[in-house]
Amino acid sequence: MHEFSTAQMIISTVIRVAKENNATRITEINLELGEFTLLNPDYLKFSLNVAAEGTMAEGAKVNITIRPGVIYCSECGYEGEAKKEDFEGAPHVPQLLSLSLKCPKCGSSATKIVGGRECTVKNIQIVTA
Ligand SMILES: [Zn+2]
């Protein structure tokens, strides 16, 4: 699953950062998740807990903030949130990302995704020795 490989990547990143800061334990991980990643936040949390097992991040509290998907319309210049129902139910992420989302302002399909595809670690809480 996509969530699990993402979780493993996040855990190895936060452990690296924590070690650079002389941490012995990670107690909290705060993430920002773009809507267009189509990752399920609950499943991602679960995957993070599994990926953290046996590491210094084991038992860390995970908080996920959802960032809305943003599109740009080359027809009318609209730049802003895309309506969630426009892309919900899309079967695969790669398909979705090549799909043109309708502009909520003028209805044109001449849009491109400019935000909401990222999954970033905002900050972490650590315990140092
Ligand atoms: Zn438009």
py3Dmol code that shows the C-alpha trace and the ligand (Angstrom):
import py3Dmol

protein = """\
ATOM      1  CA  MET A   1       0.000   0.000   0.000  1.00  0.00           C
ATOM      2  CA  HIS A   2       1.004   3.543  -0.772  1.00  0.00           C
ATOM      3  CA  GLU A   3       0.341   4.623   2.815  1.00  0.00           C
ATOM      4  CA  PHE A   4       2.806   2.110   4.210  1.00  0.00           C
ATOM      5  CA  SER A   5       5.744   3.056   1.978  1.00  0.00           C
ATOM      6  CA  THR A   6       5.020   6.714   2.744  1.00  0.00           C
ATOM      7  CA  ALA A   7       4.960   5.918   6.466  1.00  0.00           C
ATOM      8  CA  GLN A   8       8.325   4.153   6.286  1.00  0.00           C
ATOM      9  CA  MET A   9       9.804   7.142   4.480  1.00  0.00           C
ATOM     10  CA  ILE A  10       8.422   9.556   7.092  1.00  0.00           C
ATOM     11  CA  ILE A  11       9.701   7.469  10.011  1.00  0.00           C
ATOM     12  CA  SER A  12      13.223   7.223   8.594  1.00  0.00           C
ATOM     13  CA  THR A  13      13.210  10.978   7.958  1.00  0.00           C
ATOM     14  CA  VAL A  14      12.076  11.910  11.477  1.00  0.00           C
ATOM     15  CA  ILE A  15      14.554   9.477  13.060  1.00  0.00           C
ATOM     16  CA  ARG A  16      17.391  11.030  11.077  1.00  0.00           C
ATOM     17  CA  VAL A  17      16.343  14.536  12.160  1.00  0.00           C
ATOM     18  CA  ALA A  18      15.851  13.411  15.765  1.00  0.00           C
ATOM     19  CA  LYS A  19      19.318  11.842  15.872  1.00  0.00           C
ATOM     20  CA  GLU A  20      20.847  15.031  14.499  1.00  0.00           C
ATOM     21  CA  ASN A  21      19.257  16.765  17.477  1.00  0.00           C
ATOM     22  CA  ASN A  22      20.578  14.220  19.995  1.00  0.00           C
ATOM     23  CA  ALA A  23      17.141  12.822  20.688  1.00  0.00           C
ATOM     24  CA  THR A  24      16.595   9.570  22.480  1.00  0.00           C
ATOM     25  CA  ARG A  25      12.926   9.393  21.745  1.00  0.00           C
ATOM     26  CA  ILE A  26      10.322  10.925  19.432  1.00  0.00           C
ATOM     27  CA  THR A  27       7.076  11.677  21.239  1.00  0.00           C
ATOM     28  CA  GLU A  28       5.065  13.488  18.598  1.00  0.00           C
ATOM     29  CA  ILE A  29       5.016  13.767  14.798  1.00  0.00           C
ATOM     30  CA  ASN A  30       3.053  16.543  13.087  1.00  0.00           C
ATOM     31  CA  LEU A  31       2.325  16.062   9.411  1.00  0.00           C
ATOM     32  CA  GLU A  32       0.712  18.008   6.622  1.00  0.00           C
ATOM     33  CA  LEU A  33      -1.024  15.890   4.063  1.00  0.00           C
ATOM     34  CA  GLY A  34      -2.166  17.264   0.718  1.00  0.00           C
ATOM     35  CA  GLU A  35      -5.623  16.202  -0.366  1.00  0.00           C
ATOM     36  CA  PHE A  36      -4.352  15.233  -3.818  1.00  0.00           C
ATOM     37  CA  THR A  37      -2.048  12.611  -2.356  1.00  0.00           C
ATOM     38  CA  LEU A  38      -5.242  10.598  -1.783  1.00  0.00           C
ATOM     39  CA  LEU A  39      -3.607   8.978   1.212  1.00  0.00           C
ATOM     40  CA  ASN A  40      -6.071   7.904   3.846  1.00  0.00           C
ATOM     41  CA  PRO A  41      -5.118   9.799   7.061  1.00  0.00           C
ATOM     42  CA  ASP A  42      -6.350   7.031   9.370  1.00  0.00           C
ATOM     43  CA  TYR A  43      -4.524   4.357   7.473  1.00  0.00           C
ATOM     44  CA  LEU A  44      -1.427   6.534   7.293  1.00  0.00           C
ATOM     45  CA  LYS A  45      -1.525   6.962  11.088  1.00  0.00           C
ATOM     46  CA  PHE A  46      -1.863   3.232  11.526  1.00  0.00           C
ATOM     47  CA  SER A  47       1.023   2.625   9.103  1.00  0.00           C
ATOM     48  CA  LEU A  48       3.183   5.133  10.966  1.00  0.00           C
ATOM     49  CA  ASN A  49       2.569   3.309  14.253  1.00  0.00           C
ATOM     50  CA  VAL A  50       3.547   0.020  12.624  1.00  0.00           C
ATOM     51  CA  ALA A  51       6.624   1.513  10.928  1.00  0.00           C
ATOM     52  CA  ALA A  52       7.695   3.110  14.220  1.00  0.00           C
ATOM     53  CA  GLU A  53       7.649  -0.172  16.150  1.00  0.00           C
ATOM     54  CA  GLY A  54      11.050  -0.974  17.605  1.00  0.00           C
ATOM     55  CA  THR A  55      12.438   2.475  16.760  1.00  0.00           C
ATOM     56  CA  MET A  56      12.845   5.629  18.837  1.00  0.00           C
ATOM     57  CA  ALA A  57       9.579   6.810  17.336  1.00  0.00           C
ATOM     58  CA  GLU A  58       7.588   3.945  18.819  1.00  0.00           C
ATOM     59  CA  GLY A  59       4.467   5.208  20.565  1.00  0.00           C
ATOM     60  CA  ALA A  60       4.809   8.720  19.149  1.00  0.00           C
ATOM     61  CA  LYS A  61       1.577  10.643  18.812  1.00  0.00           C
ATOM     62  CA  VAL A  62       0.778  11.404  15.176  1.00  0.00           C
ATOM     63  CA  ASN A  63      -1.166  14.523  14.172  1.00  0.00           C
ATOM     64  CA  ILE A  64      -2.201  15.018  10.571  1.00  0.00           C
ATOM     65  CA  THR A  65      -3.349  18.324   9.111  1.00  0.00           C
ATOM     66  CA  ILE A  66      -5.055  18.071   5.741  1.00  0.00           C
ATOM     67  CA  ARG A  67      -4.030  20.676   3.170  1.00  0.00           C
ATOM     68  CA  PRO A  68      -6.601  21.305   0.447  1.00  0.00           C
ATOM     69  CA  GLY A  69      -5.866  20.503  -3.160  1.00  0.00           C
ATOM     70  CA  VAL A  70      -5.203  23.636  -5.216  1.00  0.00           C
ATOM     71  CA  ILE A  71      -5.737  23.994  -8.954  1.00  0.00           C
ATOM     72  CA  TYR A  72      -4.929  26.721 -11.447  1.00  0.00           C
ATOM     73  CA  CYS A  73      -7.244  27.469 -14.365  1.00  0.00           C
ATOM     74  CA  SER A  74      -5.540  28.760 -17.499  1.00  0.00           C
ATOM     75  CA  GLU A  75      -8.931  29.793 -18.891  1.00  0.00           C
ATOM     76  CA  CYS A  76      -9.976  32.357 -16.266  1.00  0.00           C
ATOM     77  CA  GLY A  77      -6.918  32.528 -14.021  1.00  0.00           C
ATOM     78  CA  TYR A  78      -8.652  31.031 -10.988  1.00  0.00           C
ATOM     79  CA  GLU A  79      -6.285  29.622  -8.445  1.00  0.00           C
ATOM     80  CA  GLY A  80      -7.682  27.946  -5.384  1.00  0.00           C
ATOM     81  CA  GLU A  81      -9.191  24.896  -3.845  1.00  0.00           C
ATOM     82  CA  ALA A  82     -10.634  22.214  -6.040  1.00  0.00           C
ATOM     83  CA  LYS A  83     -13.870  20.714  -4.875  1.00  0.00           C
ATOM     84  CA  LYS A  84     -13.296  17.405  -3.183  1.00  0.00           C
ATOM     85  CA  GLU A  85     -16.164  15.673  -4.998  1.00  0.00           C
ATOM     86  CA  ASP A  86     -14.423  16.410  -8.285  1.00  0.00           C
ATOM     87  CA  PHE A  87     -11.726  13.874  -7.572  1.00  0.00           C
ATOM     88  CA  GLU A  88     -13.236  11.599  -4.995  1.00  0.00           C
ATOM     89  CA  GLY A  89     -13.676   8.043  -6.137  1.00  0.00           C
ATOM     90  CA  ALA A  90     -10.862   8.205  -8.678  1.00  0.00           C
ATOM     91  CA  PRO A  91      -9.445   4.685  -8.823  1.00  0.00           C
ATOM     92  CA  HIS A  92      -5.715   5.380  -8.949  1.00  0.00           C
ATOM     93  CA  VAL A  93      -3.539   8.289  -7.975  1.00  0.00           C
ATOM     94  CA  PRO A  94      -1.557   8.409 -11.256  1.00  0.00           C
ATOM     95  CA  GLN A  95      -4.801   8.478 -13.180  1.00  0.00           C
ATOM     96  CA  LEU A  96      -6.162  11.195 -10.976  1.00  0.00           C
ATOM     97  CA  LEU A  97      -3.107  13.373 -11.403  1.00  0.00           C
ATOM     98  CA  SER A  98      -3.343  13.303 -15.179  1.00  0.00           C
ATOM     99  CA  LEU A  99      -7.058  13.972 -14.972  1.00  0.00           C
ATOM    100  CA  SER A 100      -8.280  17.512 -15.598  1.00  0.00           C
ATOM    101  CA  LEU A 101     -10.278  18.887 -12.727  1.00  0.00           C
ATOM    102  CA  LYS A 102     -13.061  21.304 -13.514  1.00  0.00           C
ATOM    103  CA  CYS A 103     -12.535  24.931 -12.585  1.00  0.00           C
ATOM    104  CA  PRO A 104     -15.122  25.840  -9.901  1.00  0.00           C
ATOM    105  CA  LYS A 105     -15.366  29.382 -11.314  1.00  0.00           C
ATOM    106  CA  CYS A 106     -15.811  28.914 -15.060  1.00  0.00           C
ATOM    107  CA  GLY A 107     -16.205  25.145 -15.447  1.00  0.00           C
ATOM    108  CA  SER A 108     -13.247  24.823 -17.797  1.00  0.00           C
ATOM    109  CA  SER A 109     -11.118  21.690 -17.750  1.00  0.00           C
ATOM    110  CA  ALA A 110      -7.977  23.614 -18.695  1.00  0.00           C
ATOM    111  CA  THR A 111      -6.680  23.312 -15.165  1.00  0.00           C
ATOM    112  CA  LYS A 112      -3.559  22.016 -13.569  1.00  0.00           C
ATOM    113  CA  ILE A 113      -2.804  20.909 -10.040  1.00  0.00           C
ATOM    114  CA  VAL A 114      -0.554  23.395  -8.274  1.00  0.00           C
ATOM    115  CA  GLY A 115      -0.862  22.289  -4.651  1.00  0.00           C
ATOM    116  CA  GLY A 116      -1.968  19.517  -2.360  1.00  0.00           C
ATOM    117  CA  ARG A 117       0.270  16.747  -3.623  1.00  0.00           C
ATOM    118  CA  GLU A 118       2.735  16.960  -0.775  1.00  0.00           C
ATOM    119  CA  CYS A 119       3.094  14.996   2.388  1.00  0.00           C
ATOM    120  CA  THR A 120       5.447  16.866   4.676  1.00  0.00           C
ATOM    121  CA  VAL A 121       6.661  16.631   8.228  1.00  0.00           C
ATOM    122  CA  LYS A 122       5.852  19.967   9.847  1.00  0.00           C
ATOM    123  CA  ASN A 123       7.641  19.316  13.100  1.00  0.00           C
ATOM    124  CA  ILE A 124       8.388  16.674  15.692  1.00  0.00           C
ATOM    125  CA  GLN A 125       8.624  16.604  19.466  1.00  0.00           C
ATOM    126  CA  ILE A 126      11.661  14.861  20.852  1.00  0.00           C
ATOM    127  CA  VAL A 127      13.145  13.864  24.169  1.00  0.00           C
ATOM    128  CA  THR A 128      16.864  14.371  24.587  1.00  0.00           C
ATOM    129  CA  ALA A 129      19.064  12.555  27.030  1.00  0.00           C
TER     130      ALA A 129
END
"""
ligand_1 = """\
1
ZN
Zn -11.661 28.870 -14.781
"""
view = py3Dmol.view(width=600, height=400)
view.addModel(protein, "pdb")
view.setStyle({"model": 0}, {"cartoon": {"style": "trace"}})
view.addModel(ligand_1, "xyz")
view.setStyle({"model": 1}, {"stick": {}})
view.zoomTo()
view.show()
